[in-house]
């Protein structure tokens, strides 16, 4: 499979601050790569380099087979970009915004207008097409911005934290739109702080921190790296806590953690729902009164804390540059 995006040893410095520190990345054609990392990890800087908005100090990158430095003009005609903040003109209508983008891509008057109407309908904005964008909600503005990135039907699309600041309903709607896009073969690089977003949308995830990729794989593979599954249960008494710990010891694939004050037990396990059922059978056989039990996967904070050592809202080089 051909790679639509290839980065080798990308370095970008802002004075003494290093935003990219030897970034290596490959994204196969027709797939979604989720670039996951805390604020300031270098995600947006990487996107700026890939989309010719910024030149790297060292290293090389090719997008859609084109060199980002030597073939920048041609490359811009083959890519789309939706940044962290909706790049729309508040004083124009939704239709006028998209029509303007089409004109900038030299699609011609008729094609630009047709494409604008087509995208407004696709993104459920037809009813608001002739209203000034300053009256749009946040979710509508994000959809319009994404529509603008698709006017020229790019083969490679970059979405930089497209759902940040959206309410849950708008975020789910945006996910549906993104999933529709890739069905047509578009290659997508998606930056996000949300593991659940990458989990649903991405074929592969690259975790970036301090300007370099520190882990790569599917969402499940990354979760396994930070501890995999764990069985969590609460019992009625301290005595039962000890009984439960003994009963479940044979299922553990790592150290068992007990909170005696809360009568809570955390048991690292493997095997999915089958191990949960076995645990329930063992506890029932020992007449342990279980108040709560469940099979948990690592949370977003688990992944960030284990792989990067800090929470996803920590700032570093990129935030300082902003």
PyMOL commands that set and color helices and strands:
alter all, ss='L'
color gray80, all
select helices_A, chain A and resi 43-50+72-76+94-104+109-122+126-128+133-135+138-149+168-182+195-201+219-225+238-251+273-285+300-308+317-321
alter helices_A, ss='H'
color red, helices_A
select strands_A, chain A and resi 3-14+17-28+32-36+58-63+66-67+79-82+156-160+187-192+204-209+212-217+229-235+257-259+264-269+290-296
alter strands_A, ss='S'
color yellow, strands_A
deselect
rebuild
show_as cartoon
